[in-house]
Amino acid sequence: MIPDRILTNKDTKDERILRHKTKEAHPSSFSAGEKKELLETMKKTMRRAHGVGLSANQIGLPYRLFVAEVPRDDGTLKFYAIFNPQIEKLSKEQDFLEEGCLSVPGTYGEVKRSLEVTLKGIDKNGKAVKIKAWGLLAHVFQHEVDHLDGKLFIDKGRNLHEVPVGDRLKKHASKIKKDR
């Protein structure tokens, strides 16, 4: 059984795991059933927490793997599962974007990141991939690779502030009602 509890920096034991650099893992290291269960559990855990990305170490697994789901320009969601991701190229142009993290609940802050990145890794089928990303997706890729290197967004964030989870969800719900 694959864990589906998200580790947080509020627990000392959890934080030690979050701060540990992950080990490379190849999709072929898992049976087809194990890999499917792993990716489905990560996807469901991320969605249940209303996240856009989740690294394996956030659920206590030592693998260099993350999943992400980010809206495309047309509003549809694109799902990514990347094994052994590496940032190959970062644009010189950077900007601040407010970030939060499922492992740092209730805390938000601005993080300066490159506006464009090229990420390389391995997809769930074992195929080498190279993805050029910009905007939110570029920020998500950088955030998740930081996780896999044992870093949290609060290490580089500025204007960090607490927002009670209930208040954040109420604000999000009222925004959805307005948009409809």
Residue pairs with C-beta under 8 A, 6 or more apart in sequence:
2 37
2 38
2 41
2 42
2 59
2 61
3 41
3 59
3 60
3 61
4 41
4 44
4 45
4 48
4 59
5 59
5 60
6 45
6 49
6 54
6 58
6 59
6 102
6 103
7 14
7 15
7 17
7 18
7 57
7 58
7 59
7 60
7 103
8 14
8 15
8 103
8 104
8 105
9 15
9 18
9 103
9 104
9 152
9 154
10 105
14 60
14 103
17 57
17 60
18 57
18 58
18 103
18 147
18 150
18 152
19 150
19 151
19 152
20 57
20 62
20 150
21 148
21 149
21 150
22 55
22 56
22 57
22 62
22 63
22 64
22 65
22 148
22 149
22 150
23 62
23 63
23 64
24 64
24 83
24 84
25 56
25 63
25 64
25 65
25 83
25 84
26 83
26 84
26 122
26 126
27 35
27 83
27 122
27 123
27 124
27 125
27 126
28 126
30 38
35 124
38 56
38 61
38 65
39 67
39 81
39 124
41 59
42 54
42 56
42 59
42 65
42 67
42 81
43 67
43 69
43 79
43 81
45 54
45 59
46 52
46 53
46 54
46 67
46 68
46 69
46 102
47 69
49 102
50 169
50 172
51 102
52 68
52 69
52 70
52 136
52 140
53 66
53 67
53 68
53 69
53 70
53 140
53 143
53 144
54 66
54 67
54 68
54 102
54 144
55 65
55 66
55 144
55 147
55 148
56 62
56 63
56 64
56 65
56 66
56 148
57 63
57 147
57 148
57 150
58 102
58 103
58 147
63 83
64 83
64 84
64 85
64 148
65 81
65 82
65 83
65 84
65 85
65 148
66 80
66 81
66 82
66 85
66 144
66 145
66 147
66 148
67 79
67 80
67 81
67 82
68 79
68 80
68 82
68 137
68 140
68 141
68 144
69 77
69 78
69 79
69 80
70 77
70 78
70 80
70 136
70 137
70 140
71 77
71 78
71 136
72 78
80 131
81 123
81 124
82 119
82 121
82 122
82 123
82 129
82 131
83 121
83 122
83 123
83 124
84 121
84 122
85 119
85 120
85 121
85 141
85 144
85 145
85 148
86 119
86 120
86 121
86 145
87 117
87 118
87 119
87 141
87 142
87 145
88 117
88 118
88 119
88 120
88 130
89 117
89 118
90 114
90 116
90 117
90 142
91 114
91 115
91 116
91 117
92 114
93 114
93 115
93 116
94 112
94 113
94 114
94 115
95 112
95 113
95 115
96 110
96 111
96 112
96 158
97 110
97 111
97 113
97 136
97 139
98 108
98 109
98 110
98 111
99 108
99 109
99 110
99 111
99 139
99 143
99 153
99 157
100 107
100 108
100 153
101 107
101 143
101 152
101 153
101 154
103 147
103 152
104 152
104 153
104 154
105 165
106 162
106 163
106 164
106 165
106 168
107 154
107 160
107 161
107 162
107 163
108 160
108 161
108 163
109 153
109 154
109 157
109 158
109 159
109 160
109 161
110 157
110 158
110 159
111 139
111 143
111 153
111 156
111 157
111 158
112 156
112 158
113 138
113 139
113 142
113 143
114 138
114 142
115 134
115 135
115 138
116 132
116 133
116 134
116 138
117 132
117 133
117 134
117 138
117 141
117 142
118 130
118 131
118 132
118 133
119 130
119 131
119 133
119 141
119 145
120 128
120 129
120 130
120 131
121 128
121 129
122 128
122 129
123 129
131 141
133 140
133 141
143 153
146 152
146 153
146 155
154 160
